[in-house]
Amino acid sequence: MLGFPCNQFANQEPLGNDAVTEFCQVNYGVTFPVFAKVEVNGANASPLYKHLTKEARGLLGSEPVKWNFTKFLVNRDGKTVKRFAPTATPDSLHADVEALL
């Protein structure tokens, strides 16, 4: 897993990058890398999210990320395999991840 914080959703990530990482580690036990904040939608969306949202569209074929914690599964060749709703827990992804191993 990799984390990319974003502050485009109701100002949920107003903290600086280091503070976001620390908050995630202390409050949620996050052990995976948390990168610098990015934009996931719009003209300033990071190239990564432009690619992810184009390859794995959301509900009814939409590209934009609707809310924080949207998840994308990418295989070892870099192909975007699946998009998961923000409500999907990491534990609920095990079967999909294991199928790619």
C-alpha positions in Angstrom: 0.0 0.0 0.0 0.9 3.6 -0.6 -0.8 6.6 0.8 -1.3 9.9 -1.1 -3.0 12.5 1.1 -5.3 15.0 -0.6 -7.0 18.2 0.7 -9.6 18.5 -2.0 -12.4 17.0 0.0 -13.9 19.2 2.6 -10.5 20.4 3.9 -9.8 17.0 5.5 -6.0 17.2 5.2 -5.1 20.7 6.2 -1.9 19.6 7.9 1.6 19.7 6.4 3.1 16.5 4.9 5.1 15.5 8.0 2.1 16.1 10.3 -0.2 14.1 8.1 2.2 11.2 8.1 2.7 11.3 11.9 -1.1 11.6 12.4 -1.7 8.5 10.2 1.0 6.5 12.0 -0.1 7.5 15.6 -3.9 7.3 15.1 -4.3 4.5 12.6 -1.1 2.5 12.9 -0.2 3.1 9.3 3.1 1.4 8.3 3.0 1.9 4.6 4.6 4.9 2.9 2.7 8.1 3.1 3.8 10.5 0.3 3.4 14.3 0.0 -0.1 15.7 -0.5 -1.3 15.6 -4.1 -4.4 16.8 -6.0 -6.4 13.9 -7.4 -8.9 15.9 -9.5 -8.9 18.8 -11.8 -6.3 20.6 -13.9 -3.6 20.2 -11.2 -4.2 16.5 -10.6 -1.0 14.5 -10.3 0.0 12.5 -13.3 -0.4 9.4 -11.2 -4.1 10.1 -10.5 -4.7 11.2 -14.0 -3.6 7.8 -15.1 -5.4 5.8 -12.3 -8.7 7.6 -12.8 -8.6 7.1 -16.6 -7.8 3.4 -16.3 -10.1 2.5 -13.5 -13.3 4.6 -13.7 -15.7 5.0 -10.8 -19.4 4.6 -10.4 -21.2 4.9 -13.7 -17.9 5.4 -15.6 -16.9 8.6 -13.8 -13.2 9.6 -13.7 -13.0 12.0 -10.8 -12.3 10.7 -7.3 -15.4 11.4 -5.2 -13.9 11.2 -1.7 -10.7 10.6 0.2 -9.7 7.0 0.7 -10.6 5.8 -2.8 -8.3 2.9 -3.5 -6.7 1.6 -6.7 -5.2 -1.8 -7.2 -2.2 -1.9 -9.5 -0.5 -5.1 -10.7 3.3 -5.6 -10.7 3.4 -4.5 -14.3 1.9 -1.1 -13.4 -1.5 -1.8 -14.9 -4.4 -0.4 -13.0 -6.6 -3.4 -12.2 -9.5 -2.1 -10.0 -10.9 0.9 -8.2 -12.4 0.6 -4.7 -14.8 2.9 -3.0 -13.6 5.0 0.0 -15.6 2.7 2.3 -13.6 -0.4 1.3 -11.4 -1.5 4.1 -7.8 -2.7 3.5 -8.9 -6.1 4.8 -11.6 -6.3 2.2 -9.0 -6.1 -0.5 -7.1 -9.2 0.4 -8.7 -11.5 -2.1 -8.1 -9.1 -5.0 -4.5 -8.5 -4.0 -3.8 -12.2 -3.5 -5.2 -13.0 -6.9 -2.5 -10.9 -8.4 0.4 -12.6 -6.5 
